[in-house]
């Protein structure tokens, strides 16, 4: 019982403090970074509309895995299972979630008209923790970057340090 309460507190505090969560829909190969708000015991998301974040794979009644990172260090804090529920537009739950989401939405093109656009074009999802917290992985889970010539660093030309030294001297 105490372990469950500690897990619940960790999930809530981590999600409240982080503005970004990684969400992997059931059956999806990778997780996607999504902005969110923590509202009434769940992560609330808005997306799939014009200019909003994609929520592909997340379906009403489905499940997802949510990973929350540390805001200051960026490392993984907790990963937990969630059930997905789509909130019906203009329902009391939808209105409450949208009021919170509206305050966190940065650079919205339509300002005060945003809730109307969300009702017409977007989905508002609620990801509620199921109570199970996954253990932290023993490895770093990092994947090597894709090979590209843009990231290949070439040696510094031999004369560059002298050129830079001359440039810094004032006459």
The 8 nearest C-alpha neighbors of each residue, nearest first, counted from 0:
[[1, 3, 2, 4, 5, 6, 7, 130],
 [0, 2, 4, 3, 5, 6, 7, 8],
 [1, 3, 5, 0, 4, 6, 7, 8],
 [4, 2, 6, 0, 1, 5, 7, 130],
 [5, 3, 7, 1, 6, 2, 8, 0],
 [4, 6, 8, 2, 7, 3, 9, 1],
 [7, 5, 9, 3, 4, 8, 2, 10],
 [6, 8, 4, 10, 5, 9, 3, 11],
 [7, 9, 5, 11, 6, 10, 12, 4],
 [10, 8, 6, 12, 7, 11, 13, 5],
 [11, 9, 7, 13, 8, 12, 14, 6],
 [10, 12, 8, 14, 9, 13, 15, 7],
 [13, 11, 15, 9, 14, 10, 8, 16],
 [12, 14, 10, 16, 15, 11, 9, 17],
 [15, 13, 11, 17, 12, 16, 10, 37],
 [16, 14, 12, 37, 13, 17, 11, 36],
 [15, 17, 13, 14, 12, 18, 70, 69],
 [18, 16, 14, 19, 70, 15, 13, 69],
 [17, 19, 34, 35, 16, 20, 36, 14],
 [18, 20, 34, 17, 33, 35, 32, 21],
 [21, 19, 67, 33, 32, 66, 22, 34],
 [20, 22, 32, 66, 31, 30, 65, 33],
 [23, 21, 65, 30, 31, 64, 20, 24],
 [24, 22, 30, 64, 63, 29, 27, 31],
 [23, 25, 63, 27, 57, 56, 26, 22],
 [26, 24, 63, 62, 27, 23, 61, 64],
 [25, 27, 24, 28, 23, 56, 63, 29],
 [28, 26, 24, 25, 29, 23, 56, 30],
 [27, 29, 26, 30, 23, 24, 25, 31],
 [30, 28, 27, 23, 31, 24, 22, 26],
 [29, 31, 23, 22, 21, 32, 28, 24],
 [30, 32, 21, 22, 23, 33, 29, 20],
 [31, 33, 21, 20, 22, 19, 30, 34],
 [34, 32, 20, 19, 21, 31, 35, 52],
 [35, 33, 19, 18, 20, 32, 44, 36],
 [36, 34, 44, 43, 18, 19, 42, 33],
 [35, 37, 43, 42, 38, 100, 99, 44],
 [38, 36, 42, 15, 41, 14, 43, 40],
 [37, 39, 41, 40, 36, 42, 43, 96],
 [40, 38, 41, 37, 42, 96, 43, 95],
 [39, 41, 38, 37, 127, 11, 42, 128],
 [42, 40, 127, 126, 38, 37, 39, 125],
 [41, 43, 37, 126, 125, 36, 38, 35],
 [42, 44, 125, 36, 35, 124, 37, 41],
 [45, 43, 35, 124, 123, 125, 42, 46],
 [46, 44, 123, 122, 124, 121, 43, 52],
 [45, 47, 52, 51, 121, 53, 48, 122],
 [48, 46, 53, 121, 54, 51, 52, 122],
 [49, 47, 121, 120, 51, 46, 50, 117],
 [48, 50, 51, 47, 120, 121, 46, 52],
 [49, 51, 48, 52, 47, 46, 108, 107],
 [52, 50, 46, 48, 49, 47, 53, 45],
 [51, 53, 46, 47, 54, 50, 33, 45],
 [54, 52, 47, 46, 55, 51, 48, 33],
 [55, 53, 47, 46, 57, 56, 52, 45],
 [56, 54, 57, 53, 47, 58, 24, 46],
 [55, 57, 24, 58, 54, 27, 25, 26],
 [56, 58, 24, 55, 54, 61, 83, 59],
 [59, 57, 61, 56, 60, 83, 84, 85],
 [58, 60, 84, 85, 83, 61, 57, 124],
 [59, 61, 83, 84, 58, 82, 62, 85],
 [62, 60, 83, 58, 59, 82, 57, 63],
 [61, 63, 82, 83, 25, 81, 24, 60],
 [62, 64, 24, 25, 81, 23, 80, 82],
 [63, 65, 80, 23, 22, 79, 81, 24],
 [66, 64, 22, 79, 78, 21, 80, 63],
 [67, 65, 78, 21, 77, 20, 22, 79],
 [68, 66, 20, 77, 76, 75, 14, 13],
 [69, 67, 75, 76, 74, 73, 70, 66],
 [68, 70, 73, 74, 72, 71, 76, 75],
 [69, 71, 17, 73, 72, 68, 16, 18],
 [70, 72, 69, 73, 74, 68, 17, 16],
 [73, 71, 69, 74, 70, 68, 75, 76],
 [74, 72, 69, 68, 70, 71, 75, 76],
 [75, 73, 68, 69, 72, 76, 70, 71],
 [74, 76, 68, 77, 67, 69, 73, 66],
 [77, 75, 68, 67, 69, 74, 78, 13],
 [76, 78, 67, 66, 75, 79, 10, 132],
 [79, 77, 66, 133, 65, 132, 67, 64],
 [78, 80, 132, 65, 133, 64, 131, 66],
 [79, 81, 64, 129, 128, 63, 131, 65],
 [82, 80, 128, 127, 63, 129, 126, 62],
 [81, 83, 62, 127, 126, 61, 63, 128],
 [84, 82, 126, 61, 60, 59, 62, 125],
 [83, 85, 59, 125, 60, 124, 86, 126],
 [86, 84, 124, 59, 123, 125, 87, 83],
 [85, 87, 93, 123, 124, 84, 88, 92],
 [86, 88, 90, 93, 89, 85, 123, 92],
 [89, 87, 118, 90, 93, 86, 94, 123],
 [88, 90, 93, 94, 87, 91, 118, 92],
 [89, 91, 93, 92, 88, 87, 94, 86],
 [90, 92, 94, 93, 95, 89, 96, 88],
 [93, 91, 95, 90, 94, 96, 86, 87],
 [92, 94, 90, 96, 86, 91, 95, 88],
 [93, 95, 91, 97, 92, 96, 89, 98],
 [96, 94, 98, 92, 93, 97, 91, 99],
 [97, 95, 93, 99, 98, 94, 100, 92],
 [98, 96, 100, 94, 99, 95, 101, 93],
 [97, 99, 95, 101, 96, 100, 94, 102],
 [98, 100, 96, 97, 101, 102, 95, 36],
 [101, 99, 97, 103, 102, 98, 36, 96],
 [102, 100, 104, 98, 103, 99, 97, 114],
 [101, 103, 100, 99, 104, 98, 105, 97],
 [102, 104, 100, 101, 105, 99, 36, 35],
 [105, 103, 101, 102, 100, 107, 106, 34],
 [106, 104, 107, 103, 102, 101, 108, 110],
 [107, 105, 108, 104, 110, 109, 103, 50],
 [106, 108, 109, 105, 110, 104, 113, 50],
 [109, 107, 110, 106, 113, 50, 112, 105],
 [108, 110, 112, 107, 113, 111, 116, 106],
 [111, 109, 112, 113, 107, 108, 106, 101],
 [110, 112, 113, 109, 114, 115, 101, 107],
 [113, 111, 109, 110, 115, 114, 116, 117],
 [112, 114, 116, 111, 115, 109, 110, 117],
 [115, 113, 117, 116, 112, 118, 97, 111],
 [116, 114, 118, 117, 113, 112, 119, 111],
 [115, 117, 113, 119, 118, 114, 120, 112],
 [116, 118, 121, 114, 120, 115, 119, 113],
 [119, 117, 115, 88, 116, 120, 121, 114],
 [118, 120, 116, 117, 115, 121, 88, 114],
 [121, 119, 48, 117, 116, 118, 122, 49],
 [122, 120, 48, 117, 47, 46, 118, 119],
 [121, 123, 46, 45, 124, 47, 85, 117],
 [122, 124, 45, 44, 86, 85, 121, 46],
 [125, 123, 85, 44, 43, 84, 86, 122],
 [124, 126, 43, 84, 42, 83, 127, 41],
 [127, 125, 83, 42, 41, 81, 82, 43],
 [126, 128, 41, 81, 82, 125, 129, 42],
 [129, 127, 81, 130, 80, 126, 82, 41],
 [130, 128, 81, 131, 80, 127, 82, 79],
 [129, 131, 128, 132, 7, 3, 80, 79],
 [130, 132, 129, 79, 80, 133, 128, 6],
 [133, 131, 79, 78, 130, 134, 6, 80],
 [132, 134, 78, 79, 135, 131, 77, 80],
 [135, 133, 136, 132, 78, 77, 137, 79],
 [134, 136, 133, 137, 77, 78, 75, 76],
 [137, 135, 138, 134, 139, 140, 133, 75],
 [136, 138, 135, 139, 140, 134, 141, 75],
 [139, 137, 136, 140, 141, 135, 142, 134],
 [138, 140, 141, 137, 136, 142, 135, 75],
 [141, 139, 138, 142, 136, 137, 143, 135],
 [142, 140, 139, 143, 138, 144, 136, 74],
 [141, 143, 144, 140, 145, 139, 138, 29],
 [142, 144, 145, 141, 146, 140, 139, 147],
 [145, 143, 146, 142, 147, 141, 150, 151],
 [144, 146, 147, 143, 142, 150, 148, 149],
 [147, 145, 144, 148, 150, 151, 143, 149],
 [146, 148, 149, 150, 145, 151, 144, 152],
 [147, 149, 151, 150, 146, 152, 145, 153],
 [150, 148, 147, 151, 152, 146, 145, 153],
 [151, 149, 148, 147, 152, 146, 145, 144],
 [152, 150, 148, 149, 153, 147, 146, 154],
 [151, 153, 150, 154, 149, 148, 155, 147],
 [152, 154, 151, 155, 156, 150, 148, 149],
 [155, 153, 156, 152, 157, 151, 159, 158],
 [154, 156, 157, 153, 159, 158, 160, 152],
 [157, 155, 159, 158, 154, 160, 153, 161],
 [156, 158, 159, 155, 160, 161, 154, 162],
 [157, 159, 161, 156, 160, 162, 155, 163],
 [160, 158, 162, 161, 156, 157, 163, 155],
 [159, 161, 163, 162, 158, 164, 157, 156],
 [162, 160, 164, 163, 159, 158, 165, 157],
 [163, 161, 159, 165, 164, 160, 166, 158],
 [162, 164, 166, 160, 161, 165, 159, 167],
 [163, 165, 161, 167, 166, 162, 160, 168],
 [166, 164, 162, 168, 163, 167, 161, 169],
 [165, 167, 163, 164, 168, 162, 169, 161],
 [166, 168, 164, 165, 163, 169, 162, 170],
 [169, 167, 165, 166, 170, 164, 163, 162],
 [170, 168, 167, 166, 165, 164, 163, 162],
 [169, 168, 167, 166, 165, 164, 163, 162]]
